[in-house]
Amino acid sequence: MSVRPAAVAGSWYPADARRLRAEIHSYLARAETDGSAGSASAPCALIAPHAGLMYSGPVAAHAYRLLRAQTFDVIVLVGPSHFVAFDGVSVWPDGQFETPLGSMAIDAGAAAALAQACPIVRAKPQAHAREHSLEMQLPFLAALVPEVPIVPLVMGQQTRDTAMALGEALASVLKDRTALMIASSDLSHYFDEETASMLDRQVLGDIDAFDADRLMTRLEARPDHACGGGPIVSVLHASRLLGGTRSRVLRYADSGDVSGDKQAVVGYVAAAIWR
């Protein structure tokens, strides 16, 4: 068993379990009452941001609220690598990821099946060591579905070949599972609010259109549309192959909504996909 310790607990989100749980449930409660409808059926995929919890949590909650009263047998997380440059996708193959709310177990069988189905998926522990893109999803998962095992995937170079190959492998491995996929991505970084909104709305349009190919083409032209655009493409592509029928943006905001600084914002989106 290999354990991946929490890397940003105490800085990006509270390390104290009671305080963290209260913060998560406050965001969920607000999302429940703000009028943004989702669907009574379980989503097959979510898209959620990964900034510090005070910034991204209020947006992410609009996606994670859909997990209430739902059951899954595996959750696959796909996020970008911020610190380690490499080709392909790094999987954490077994053991567990620690969180202040308890450890999340790894589905070693699903991780091995993905690596077998897709040669670009391989274990590269250093890609996970400092990475926050997956860790920022875990407080919501540990609060809502703590018993469901996870498969953590960090994407290196976000090329079309990598994103599409991973999407096809996910569809192949998860076709007989009651699975949830989560793409972790923030949107544009440090533009003024007007410019950020223009860039981000294009990505939101591709998500609402359920169009992985159009989004990939957009990212190839301007990678600064999103830091985790490749993971979004993979999850959209896999969802379509698994029979997904609709994709919907649930919430959009930027960091200035919390900080008050609208001159250099980071965009955040919550979205869901259903069969």
PyMOL commands that set and color helices and strands:
alter all, ss='L'
color gray80, all
select helices_A, chain A and resi 17-33+53-67+108-117+126-129+135-144+160-174+193-208+212-221+223-225+229-241+256-259
alter helices_A, ss='H'
color red, helices_A
select strands_A, chain A and resi 3-4+45-48+74-80+89-91+96-97+104-105+121-123+150-155+179-184+186-191+246-254+265-274
alter strands_A, ss='S'
color yellow, strands_A
deselect
rebuild
show_as cartoon
